[in-house]
Amino acid sequence: MDKQTFMQELEHRLRHLPEEDKNDALEYYSEYIDDLHLEPYSDVCVHLGTPKEVALQIIAQTTERKIEEQQESRTTKGFGGVLKLAMLGIFAAPLALPFAIVIFILFLTLIITLGSLLFAFGVSGIAVIASGIGLIVMSFMTFDFAQKCVILGSGFVCAGVGIFLLILTRLLCRVLVAVVRGIIGRFAARHSRKEM
């Protein structure tokens, strides 16, 4: 792999680093390769390792340096940057794909669970309305006035609770769909920005 290809791949692998750190690392390695006085199409990887190995080393060193700076300053202002770099180091490791799959499966499981609960609420609402209608119909079959009033009142209460459950289910479904759409939209926007 020649210098130009090596530097392009290294830059791509360092794209998530802060701009200043990325530029410093690229400048350092460009000068280092020039100091090796290699032939024009010599394999740079023989002397430095693959761009992936070099990028992981740079990310680890940058993260360590940021943590040391954070400890020296003892402020919480830069902690988010350190955390972001640490997460970047984790995702740069070979475990990134399985970790991403686990996160996706957990997210999918949460959505399915919430969807099942909402479905259960909806079915319960329909069942309670049906039992309320059944009680109202049954109240007309009794001869005692007091008993008729109690059964009729119970039927209206059941129907009301069922309608309430259906309305609540509809509102919760709208909220769930809006939240999922927002999360997917943010993820897609962030991913499209990274690709550019």
N, C-alpha and C positions, 0 to 999 in steps of 0.2 A: 504494500500500500504506500503510495507516494505521499509527500508532505501535504499537498493540496487536499487530497481525498481524506487523509487522516485529520487535518484541521477542520474540514467541513463536518465530518462525522462527530468529532469532539465537540464542536460548537452546537450541533444538534442535541447531543446528549446533555449539554450544560444549559439548555435553554431555560430551565426553571430557576437557575441561580439568579441572585440579584445582578443587575447589569454590570455594576462595577467589579464584582468578584469574577464574573464570567470573562469580562474583557482582560482583567489582570492575568487570569489563568491562561487564556488564549495567547496573550502577548508573551508570557513566560515560555510556553511550550514552543511557540514559533521561533523565538530567539534560541532556545535550547537546541532545536532541530538544526537551525542555521549553524550553530557552533559545532555541531557534529561533522560538518563539511562532507555530507553524503553525496553520492552520485545523484544526478537528477531524478532517476526513477528507482532509487533504492527503497527497500522495504523499511519504513520507519518503525514498524511494529517490532522488528527484531531488537531494536535498541530501547524502545519505550514500553512495549506491550500494546494491547489492542486499545482503540479509543474507549471502549466500554470500561476496561480496567483503569485507565487513566482518569476517566470521568468519575468513577466511583471513588477513587483516591482523592480527587479534587473536592468532591462533595463532602467526603468524610473530614478532610482537613478544614474546609470552610465551616462546617458545622461545629467542629471542635473549637476553632478560633472564635466563632460567634458566642459559643457558650462561655469561653474564658472571658471575653469582653463583657458579657452579661454579668458574670460573677464579679468582675472588677467594678462595674458601675453600680451594681446592686439596685437596679431599677427594673420595674416590670414593663417598661415601655417597649423594649426590644424582645420580650419573651415570645411574642407571636411570631417574629421572624425566625427565632431559634427553633421554635416548634415546627414551623413550616419547613425549615431546612432538615430537621430531624426526620420529619415525615417523608421528605424528598429522598433522604438516604434510605429509608425503609422501602419506598416504592422503587428505588433504583436497584434494589437487591433482587435476586432471582425469585423471591417469594411474592413479588408484586402481583403476578397474575392470579395465583391461588387466593391471595388476600382479597383482591378485587372481586373474584368470584364469590367468596364467602360473604362479603358485604352486599353484593347484588342479591344473593339467595336470602340473606336476612331481611333485606328490604322487601323482596317479593313475598316472603313468608308473612311479614307484618301486614302488607297490603291484603293478602289473601285472608288472614285472620280477621282484620277489620271488616273486609267485605262479607265474610261469613257471619260476623256478629250483626251487621246491618241487615243481611238477608234474614237472619233469625228474628230480628226486631220486626221486619216487615211481615213475615209469616205469622208471628205472634199477634201483630195488630189485626191481620185479616181473621185469624182464629177467634180473637176476642170479639171482634165485630159480629162474626157469625154466631157466636154464643149469645151475644146481646140480642140479636134479631130472634134467635130461638127462644130466649126468655120472654121477649115481647109477645111473640106468637103464643107461647104457652100461657101467658097471663090471661088471654081471652078464653082459655079452656077451663079456668077455675071458676067456682061459683061463689066463693067467699070473697067479699069486697076487700077486706084487709089483706088477705093473701094475694089477691089480684094486684093491689097497690104495691106490695113488697116486691113481687116478681116483676111487675112492669118497671118499677124504679131500678131494680137490679139490672134489667135489660138495657135501660137507657144509660146507666153508669158503665156497663160493659162496652156498649157501643161507643160511648164517649172516650173511654180509655183506649179502645182499639183505634179510633180515629186519631187520637193524640199520638199513639205509637207510629202510625203511618206518616203523620206530618213530621215527627221527630226523625224518622228513618230517612225521609226525603231530604231534610235539611242536613243531616249528617252525611248522606251520600254526596251532596253538593260540596260540602266542606272537604271530604276525602278526595274527591275528584280534583278540586282546586289545588289542594296541597300536593297531590301526586303530579299534577300538570306543572306546578311551579318548580318542584324538585327536578323533574325531567328537563324542563326548560332551562333552568340554571345550569344543570350538568351539560346539556347540549351546547349552550352558549359558551361555557368555560372550555369545553372540548374543542369547539370550532375556533376559539381564540388561540388555543395552544397549537392547533394545526397550522395557523397562519404564520 
